């Protein structure tokens, strides 16, 4: 199963990017092992998201 982790889009250089508007605050980008990326809000339940990702990865 894919591990959920925060992803930086600047290659890890410099400070973390600042949100451009209040709408972007709390968002999170998740990188999946296959290279796909998922955008979710910070209030998403990690356990529920993990179950959804597990179900979607089944053949």
MDTraj code that builds the backbone (N, CA, C; nanometers):
import mdtraj as md
import numpy as np

residues = "UNK UNK UNK UNK UNK UNK UNK UNK UNK UNK UNK UNK UNK UNK UNK UNK UNK UNK UNK UNK UNK UNK UNK UNK UNK UNK UNK UNK UNK UNK UNK UNK UNK UNK UNK UNK UNK UNK UNK UNK UNK UNK UNK UNK UNK UNK UNK UNK UNK UNK UNK UNK UNK UNK UNK UNK UNK UNK UNK".split()
xyz = np.array([
    [0.0832, -0.1178, 0.0000],
    [0.0000, 0.0000, 0.0000],
    [0.0878, 0.1243, 0.0000],
    [0.0366, 0.2305, -0.0596],
    [0.1108, 0.3551, -0.0683],
    [0.1178, 0.4237, 0.0673],
    [0.2295, 0.4894, 0.0917],
    [0.2474, 0.5638, 0.2156],
    [0.2020, 0.7074, 0.1929],
    [0.1307, 0.7643, 0.2876],
    [0.0844, 0.9022, 0.2772],
    [0.1909, 0.9922, 0.3377],
    [0.2350, 1.0908, 0.2614],
    [0.3372, 1.1829, 0.3092],
    [0.3211, 1.3178, 0.2420],
    [0.3656, 1.4224, 0.3102],
    [0.3646, 1.5548, 0.2498],
    [0.4688, 1.5597, 0.1390],
    [0.4393, 1.6367, 0.0342],
    [0.5287, 1.6472, -0.0804],
    [0.5625, 1.7930, -0.1042],
    [0.6892, 1.8224, -0.1249],
    [0.7311, 1.9580, -0.1606],
    [0.7499, 1.9636, -0.3103],
    [0.7033, 2.0709, -0.3708],
    [0.7125, 2.0837, -0.5159],
    [0.8338, 2.1639, -0.5603],
    [0.9154, 2.2113, -0.4660],
    [1.0321, 2.2919, -0.5019],
    [1.1622, 2.2126, -0.4930],
    [1.1528, 2.0804, -0.4884],
    [1.2720, 1.9976, -0.4799],
    [1.3377, 2.0011, -0.3429],
    [1.2692, 2.0563, -0.2424],
    [1.3249, 2.0612, -0.1078],
    [1.4182, 2.1776, -0.0838],
    [1.4282, 2.2690, -0.1793],
    [1.5171, 2.3841, -0.1637],
    [1.4398, 2.5006, -0.1018],
    [1.4999, 2.5651, -0.0063],
    [1.4401, 2.6846, 0.0522],
    [1.3271, 2.6534, 0.1481],
    [1.2647, 2.7598, 0.1981],
    [1.1543, 2.7399, 0.2925],
    [1.0316, 2.6842, 0.2223],
    [0.9396, 2.6236, 0.2969],
    [0.8169, 2.5732, 0.2344],
    [0.7412, 2.6869, 0.1671],
    [0.6757, 2.6601, 0.0542],
    [0.6019, 2.7659, -0.0148],
    [0.4865, 2.8168, 0.0708],
    [0.4591, 2.9467, 0.0605],
    [0.3488, 3.0064, 0.1351],
    [0.2231, 3.0031, 0.0504],
    [0.1092, 2.9856, 0.1157],
    [-0.0192, 2.9826, 0.0447],
    [-0.0470, 3.1191, -0.0163],
    [-0.1027, 3.1195, -0.1364],
    [-0.1339, 3.2433, -0.2059],
    [-0.2676, 3.3015, -0.1618],
    [-0.3569, 3.2201, -0.1100],
    [-0.4868, 3.2688, -0.0647],
    [-0.5375, 3.1806, 0.0479],
    [-0.6408, 3.2270, 0.1157],
    [-0.6970, 3.1493, 0.2265],
    [-0.7551, 3.0174, 0.1783],
    [-0.7971, 3.0111, 0.0510],
    [-0.8546, 2.8878, -0.0031],
    [-0.7521, 2.7752, -0.0101],
    [-0.6243, 2.8109, -0.0199],
    [-0.5200, 2.7097, -0.0332],
    [-0.4668, 2.6615, 0.1016],
    [-0.4963, 2.7329, 0.2074],
    [-0.4450, 2.6959, 0.3392],
    [-0.5072, 2.5638, 0.3818],
    [-0.4245, 2.4722, 0.4280],
    [-0.4748, 2.3446, 0.4761],
    [-0.4774, 2.2361, 0.3708],
    [-0.4459, 2.2688, 0.2470],
    [-0.4416, 2.1677, 0.1423],
    [-0.3174, 2.0819, 0.1560],
    [-0.3224, 1.9624, 0.0990],
    [-0.2099, 1.8697, 0.1086],
    [-0.2001, 1.7912, -0.0217],
    [-0.0784, 1.7750, -0.0710],
    [-0.0546, 1.6948, -0.1902],
    [0.0091, 1.5639, -0.1456],
    [-0.0462, 1.4527, -0.1924],
    [0.0029, 1.3202, -0.1551],
    [0.0590, 1.2531, -0.2792],
    [0.1837, 1.2061, -0.2694],
    [0.2466, 1.1336, -0.3795],
    [0.2282, 0.9841, -0.3562],
    [0.1750, 0.9155, -0.4557],
    [0.1567, 0.7708, -0.4473],
    [0.2788, 0.7018, -0.5064],
    [0.3004, 0.5772, -0.4690],
    [0.4187, 0.5031, -0.5126],
    [0.4290, 0.4947, -0.6640],
    [0.3169, 0.4893, -0.7343],
    [0.3176, 0.4795, -0.8799],
    [0.3460, 0.6104, -0.9507],
    [0.3669, 0.7187, -0.8748],
    [0.3956, 0.8478, -0.9345],
    [0.2744, 0.9395, -0.9446],
    [0.1549, 0.8860, -0.9202],
    [0.0350, 0.9697, -0.9220],
    [0.0340, 1.0590, -0.7989],
    [-0.0398, 1.1704, -0.8089],
    [-0.0523, 1.2629, -0.6960],
    [-0.1991, 1.2906, -0.6694],
    [-0.2330, 1.3077, -0.5429],
    [-0.3700, 1.3337, -0.5008],
    [-0.3688, 1.4598, -0.4146],
    [-0.4617, 1.5511, -0.4394],
    [-0.4762, 1.6711, -0.3578],
    [-0.5956, 1.6541, -0.2649],
    [-0.5743, 1.6767, -0.1360],
    [-0.6821, 1.6655, -0.0374],
    [-0.6696, 1.7808, 0.0619],
    [-0.7769, 1.8059, 0.1349],
    [-0.7738, 1.9053, 0.2419],
    [-0.7178, 1.8411, 0.3668],
    [-0.6652, 1.9222, 0.4562],
    [-0.6018, 1.8727, 0.5784],
    [-0.7008, 1.8037, 0.6719],
    [-0.8312, 1.8317, 0.6573],
    [-0.9282, 1.7703, 0.7475],
    [-0.9728, 1.6310, 0.7031],
    [-0.9128, 1.5780, 0.5972],
    [-0.9451, 1.4425, 0.5517],
    [-0.8901, 1.3423, 0.6531],
    [-0.9719, 1.2459, 0.6909],
    [-0.9306, 1.1429, 0.7861],
    [-0.8278, 1.0512, 0.7193],
    [-0.7031, 1.0472, 0.7693],
    [-0.5991, 0.9654, 0.7060],
    [-0.6345, 0.8171, 0.6974],
    [-0.7001, 0.7630, 0.8001],
    [-0.7366, 0.6210, 0.7983],
    [-0.8397, 0.5929, 0.6895],
    [-0.9374, 0.6815, 0.6752],
    [-1.0388, 0.6641, 0.5707],
    [-0.9762, 0.6773, 0.4327],
    [-0.8872, 0.7738, 0.4160],
    [-0.8197, 0.7912, 0.2874],
    [-0.7353, 0.6686, 0.2541],
    [-0.6668, 0.6126, 0.3528],
    [-0.5860, 0.4927, 0.3305],
    [-0.6729, 0.3761, 0.2849],
    [-0.7931, 0.3619, 0.3433],
    [-0.8843, 0.2546, 0.3014],
    [-0.9301, 0.2748, 0.1572],
    [-0.9593, 0.3983, 0.1205],
    [-1.0014, 0.4270, -0.0176],
    [-0.8884, 0.3956, -0.1150],
    [-0.7670, 0.4387, -0.0836],
    [-0.6531, 0.4121, -0.1718],
    [-0.6267, 0.2622, -0.1837],
    [-0.6420, 0.1890, -0.0748],
    [-0.6226, 0.0436, -0.0776],
    [-0.7267, -0.0214, -0.1682],
    [-0.8524, 0.0218, -0.1560],
    [-0.9590, -0.0345, -0.2395],
    [-0.9357, -0.0030, -0.3867],
    [-0.8886, 0.1168, -0.4166],
    [-0.8648, 0.1546, -0.5560],
    [-0.7455, 0.0811, -0.6168],
    [-0.6527, 0.0364, -0.5329],
    [-0.5335, -0.0309, -0.5848],
    [-0.5563, -0.1790, -0.6138],
    [-0.6708, -0.2326, -0.5734],
    [-0.6996, -0.3744, -0.5992],
    [-0.7262, -0.3964, -0.7474],
    [-0.6789, -0.5124, -0.7999],
    [-0.7019, -0.5407, -0.9437],
    [-0.8464, -0.5743, -0.9746],
])
top = md.Topology()
chain = top.add_chain()
for i, resn in enumerate(residues, 1):
    res = top.add_residue(resn, chain, resSeq=i)
    for name in ("N", "CA", "C"):
        top.add_atom(name, md.element.get_by_symbol(name[0]), res)
traj = md.Trajectory(xyz[None], top)
